[in-house]
């Protein structure tokens, strides 16, 4: 959420930012509601001041008739105040709902562009693998090895579901454990195991609602939302809190299942495990001082890339143009692994700086010094990494001519010493 004072003081700045984002937002409605609200508050204060003044006069009035007349007048004023207070509350609710529809503003360093075609490749690390045979896509590799069962996944849950079997399931568990250990032991994160269902206010706090309501799974009876990413529960751990001096920065990492309807990707990537309604992910979340948040973004990006480097998989970093930023990000990088069997780059991480956008919605603040005025923190998050696409890159990068898959060296200890998966 943006600061209403910025919208009020410099609406043209917000319009220019919305133009950069190539999106619409109810800015004029917000400004009108805000002006109406302030006029109502002036009326309320004038009436309360009048009531206070006349109340003093009543206490000093000697004439009973005059006193009774003034009492009757003040009852009417009280009714007016109550009606105006109710109107203020209604306007507050409307203004809040409108403010939730305004996206975050892009950082000045974000490149111009209308869509993903104008994103910028910052760098490519590692060599693309060279094969002396025709590399196969992961769905062919894994079905022949018997480690992914698409048919039974669809049978029990429907399209975009699958079952990992035997060493396939073990490999996913190994990658998960490796990534958590790397982030905790090398990068300094604290591991969290959060709930996979959250209250509505948590989804609002991190910006998933109301914008992406159609893509979120919800339990109607208890009004729980199934998380689309660990970012939601981990960020909201500190909702309505104030960090005392010396606490920041805070780094968290968490492994969770993630649930998304994938409505926006209907008809895309129907083969394999690239897109699913349920998938696992290791997430990284940061709470930082606003003065250091862009340095922290670069470190976050490096932490995500470190997984790729350790797995020795070719990857690239892509900087999002303004038109391809997410609703909540001020600046964002994607990390993409090369999948030689599919012949495409697969996004395995998005690393974003939200500045104080989420902190305002979730009311997360900090003090620079003891007794100081609370300020909103900056929050950041990035995948560290998403499991299905990381598995795709492993299967396709490490496939062998005989149909087997070699285990990346760094994962061998997590696989109980196993060095390959073969039929």
N, C-alpha and C positions, 0 to 999 in steps of 0.2 A: 504494500500500500504506500502511496506517495503522501507527502506532507501537504495537507490542504492549504497551508500558507503559501506554498510554492505555486500551486494552481491559482490561488487568489491573486498573488502578487505579479506573476509573470505567465499568464495563460498562453501567450504567443510562444514562449519557450516550449511548453508542453505540446502545442500544435506542431511545432517544427520537429519535435522528437517523434510524434505519432506519424508524421510524414516520412521520417527516416525508417520507421518500423513498417511502413506500408500497411497500416491498420487503422481502424476507426475505434473511437471510444466516446462515451457520453459526456464529453468535457463541458459543453454548453449547458446540459442538464444539471451537471454538478455545480457550475457557477451560479445558475439560477436558484437551485435549492439552497446553496450556501448563503446567497444574498437574502433569500426569503427567511431563512433561519435567523440571520443576524437582525433583520427588521423585527421579527417576532420577539427576540430577546430584548431589544430596545423597548418595545411596547410593554413587555412584562416588567422590566425594571422601572419604567415610568409609573406603571400602575402600583407596583409595590411601594415605591417612594411616596406616591400620593396616599396610599393606605396608611403607611407609617405616620405621615404628617397629620392626617385627619384623626388617626387613633389617639395621638397626643392631644389634639383639640377636644376630642370627645371626653377624655379624662378630666379636662379642665372646664368643660361646658357646664354652666349652672342651670340653664334653661332646659327642662325635660323634653319639651317638644323639639327644640333644635337638636338636642343630643340624640333623640330617637330617629329623627330624619337623617342625621349623619350616619347612624348605625345602619339604617336601611340602605343608604347609598354605598356604604362600605361592603355590605353583603353582596350587592350587585357587582362591585369591583372585584370582590373575592371570586365570584362566579366567572367574571371575565378572565381573571388570572388563571383559574383552573382550566378554562377552555383553551387559553393560549398555551399553557403548559402542555396540554395534551397535543396541541398542534405542533409544538416544538419537538415532542417525543416522536411524533409521526414523521416529521421532517428529518430528524436525526436518523431514524431507521432508513428512510428513503435515501438520504445522503450517503450513509454507510454502504448500502447495497450498490449504489452508483460508483462509489470509490473503489469497490472491489473489482469493478470491470475495467479499471485503468491499468494497463500493463506497466511494468518497470521501464524506466528510461534508459536508453543505451548510453554507455560510457563514450566520451568523446573520441576515444581511440578505436572504437568499433568501426570497421570499414563499411562504406556505403554498399548497398545492394538490395535487390528486391526479393531474391529467392536463393535456394541452396546452390544454384548454378554459379552464383557470384561469391561463394565462400572462398577463402584463401588457404591454400596448402602452405603451411609454415615450414614444415620440414618432413623428410622421410628418413627413417632410421632402419638399418638392417638391409640385407640383400634379399630380393625376392628369390624364392627357392627355384632351382633348376632341376628338372627331372629328365631321365633318359627313357621315360614312358609318358603316356598321356595321363595327367593327374585327374582323379575322379572327384566328384562332389561328395560331401560328407554323407549324404543320405545313401549313396551307393556303397561307400566304404563301410559304414556302420551296419547296414542291413546284412551285408555279406559276413561281417564279423559277429552278427547276432547281438550287438550291444545296444541297439535302439530298436524298439518295437513301435512302429507307427500305427499299425492296424489295431492293436489292442488298446493303445492310448485313445484312439478315436472311438473304439467300442465302449469304453467305460466313461468317457467325458465329452466326446465330440471332436469337431475339427480343431486344429491348432493345439492338440495335446499329444503327448508321446510318453513312452516309458523307457527309461535307461535301465539296462540289465547288466549284471555281473561287472566286468572290468570297466564298462561304460559308466555305471553308477559310481564305481570306486574312483574313476578318474575325476569325475566332477567333485567328489568329496575331497580328493587330493588337491585339486586346484583351489578349492575354497579354503582349506586349511593352510596351504602355502601362502595365499594372498593375505589372510588374516595375520599370519605370523610375520610376514614381511612388513605390513603396515604397523603392527604393534612393536616388533623388536627393532626394526630399522628406522621407521619413519616417525615413531613416537606417538601413535594413536592409542587411545584406550578402547578396548573392545566392549561392545554393548550387544546384548541379546534382547531386543525390544518385542513388544506385542506386535502381531501381524494385523490386528484390527484396532481401529482408533475411533474416537468421537468425531463428530462433524467439525467441531471447532479446530481440530488439528489439521484437517484437510484445508480449511479456510486459512489457517495460520501460515501454511507453506505455499499457498497459491493454487492448489489443485481444484478447489471450489471457489467460486461457482463456475469458473471457466471450463473445466474438463469433466463436468459431472456425468456426461454421457459415457465416458470411457472408464468409469470407476464402478467396481462391484460393491454392493451395499446390502446389508442385512436389514430388511424392513422392520422386523419385530423389535429389535433392540437398538436400531439406528446406529449400527457399527459400520464402518467403512473398511474394506480390505485394502491394505496399503499398496500403492503402485510402486513404492520405493521406500527403503529404510530411512530416507531423508525425512519423511513425515513424522514418525514417532521419535526419532533421535533429535530433530530440531525442537519438537514440542516438549521434550523433557524439561526444557528451561523456559517454557511459556510463563509469562507473568512473574518472572524473576529478575532480580538485579544482581549482577556480579560485582563483588567488592573488589577494591584495587588489588592487583597482583594475580588475579585468577586467569585472565586472558593471556595468551590464546588457549582455547580448548580444542583438542582434536579427538574425534570419535570415529571408530570404524565398526560396521555391523554387517552381519550376514543375515539375510531374510529371503523368504519367498516374496515375489512381487506379482500383483494381479492387475491386469489391464484388459479391457474389452477389445482393444485393437480395431475399433470401428473405423478409424481413419485409414487403416491399412487394408481394408477389405479387398480381396482379390490379388494382393501383392504377396510375394514370397510364400506361396502356398506349399512349396516342397521344403522338406528339411525342418530344422529347428530354429531358424532365424527369428521367426515371430511366433509368440505363443501367448495365450491368455494367462499362463502361470509360468514364471521362470525365477531362477535364483540369481542373486546379485550380492556382491560385497560393496558396501557404500562407505564413503568418507565424508564426514561433516565437520566444518570448522566454525567456531565462534571467535571473532577477532576484533581488535581495535580498528576502527575505520581508517586510521592513518597507515596501517600496514596491509590492508586487505588485498591490494593488487600484487604486492610481493607474495602474499599467501596464495593467491591464485596460481602464480607461476610454480610455487612449491607443490601445490596440489596437483597440478598438471604433471610435474616431474614424478610424483609418487605414483600416479596412474601409469605413466610410461615405464616406470621401473619394473612393473609386472611384465610388460612386453619384453623388456630387455632381458630379464631373467629367464623368460620362456624362450628367448632367442627367436622371436617371431617378428618379421618385418611389419612396421607400423608407420603411420603418419599422423601428424597433428594438423587439424584444420581449424582455422579461426572463422567463426560465424559472422557473416555480414549482418547489418541491422535488420534486414527483412527476414532473416532466418533465426533470429534470437527467440528463445522461449519467452513465454509470458512474464516470467519472474526474473530473468537474468539481465544484468547490466552488461555483462561481457561473458562470452562462452567459447570454449575450445572443445572440439571433439577429438578423441583418439580412435583411430581406425586401424584394425589389423587386416593384413592382406590374406585373402582366402584363395589359394591358387586353383582349387578344384572348381569353385564357383566363378573364379576370375573377377572378384570384386573386393572392394574395401568394405569392411564391416565395422560399424560403430560399436565399440566396446566400452566407451566412457564419454560422458559429457561433463566437463569441469566448468563450473559457473561461479561467478561472484554476483550475489544478489544485493550487495550493499545493505541498506537498512530496510529493504522492501518487505522481507519476511519478518524481520524483527518488529516492525511497526504493527503488522497484522497479529503477531503472536505476543507482542509486548515483552520483548527481551532487551534488557538494558544493562548498563555497567557504569561504574564510577571510576574516574581517573585517579581521584585521591579520596581519602577518607572524609566522609561528610559532603563530598562534591555532588553537584547536580547530576542525576542519572541521564545518560545518553543511550541512544539505540546502538546496539552492536551491529557489525556486519557479519552476515552468514555466507558460507560457501559450501558447495558440495560437489562431489564427483564420484562416478563409479570406479570401483577399484579391484575388479572389473565385473562386467556383466558376464554370467557364466555361459549361456548357450552359444553366444558368438565367439567367446574365447575357446570353447570346445571345438567349434567348427574350424577355427584357425589352426588348432592343434592337430585335429584329425587330417586336415588337408595339407598342412605344411609338413607333417612328419609321416605321411603315408609312404609305403614302400612298394616296390614293383610286384611283390608277391601278395599284396593286399593287406599286409599287416600295417600297424601303426607303431612307430617308435615312441617311447615315452621321453619327453624332454628331461634332460639330466637333473634339473632342479626338482622335478616331481618324483624321481625314482625313490627317494627315502619315504615319501608319503604314499607310495604304492607298494610298500613292503618289500622293496628291492626289485620289483618287476620292471623290466626294461622295454617291454613291447606288449602289444595286444595282437594276437594272431588267431586265426580260425582254428 
